Amino acid sequence: MRCLLIALFTFAANVGSAHAWGDTGHRVVCEIAFRISVPEIRAEIRRLIQMDSEFDFFRDSCIWPDHPRKRATDHFINLRRDAAVIGPDEQ
């Protein structure tokens, strides 16, 4: 038991900061998703990306939710507590 506790403590003391996915991880996952999509879906993704002047590739569009200050109006919508639906006045 003592060896197990020493091993756990040693491991915990040497663990660095986990940066989770980060931008690179999100780009990789999105690129994989894009590549395994059927051709019709890839065409629709390309069409949607062309509508947004900020992004050239789908993989680059996958990181904006992690940077809410860059596109704050796209990141969330403030709703009243009693709102039953999301309408055009909710922006």
N, C-alpha and C positions, 0 to 999 in steps of 0.2 A: 504494500500500500504506500509505503514511504517513497519507494522508487517512482511509483506512478505520480505522486504529488510533485516530486522533484522534476520529473519529465514535463508535466503540465505547466509548472511554474517557469521552467526554462523556455518552453515553447511560447508561452504568453509574453515573457519578457523580450523575446527576440522578434515578435511579430511587428512589422512596420505598419505604417498607415495604409489602410486599404482605400484605394481611390475608386472603388467600385468600377463601373463601366468606363466612365470618362467618354470624351468625344470619339476617341479611336474605337472603343468597343461598340458604341452605337453605330458608327459608320460601317464597321465590319458586319454586324448583324443585319443592317439594312441592305447592304450589298448582297449578302447571302440570300435574303428574302427576295430581292429583286431578281437575282439569277435563277432561283428555283420557281419563280412565278411563270404561269402560262403566258404565251405571247400576247394574248388580248389584254391581260392585266399589265404587262410591261408597257404596252402601247398607251394604256390609260395613265399609267404613272408618268410616262414621258410627257404626255399631253398636259397633265396637271402641273408638272415641274416647269414646263415652258410658260405657264401662266404667271409664275412667280419670278420676278426679275432678280431676286436675291440668290437663287440656287441654280446651278448648272446640272447637278446630278442628284438623284434621289438620296444617295448616301449622305450628302451634305445637308439635306433637309431634315434629317433624322435627329439632329442635335439641338435645333432651336428650342424645344421645350425645356432643355436644361439651362438655357440662358434667357430667363424671362424678361430681363431688362432690355434685350435687343428688340423683341417683338411683343411688348407687353399687351397690346390690344388683341393679339392672337392667343395669348397664353391662358387667359381666364375671362370670365364674364361675371360681373357683379349682379346678383339677383336679389330681389326682395325675399325676405323669409317666407312670405306667403305666396310666392310665385308658383303657378301651376304649370306654366309653359314658358319656353324661351322664345321671345319675339324680337322683332327688329328694334324695339325701344330699349333693349337690355344691354346695348353696347356701352 
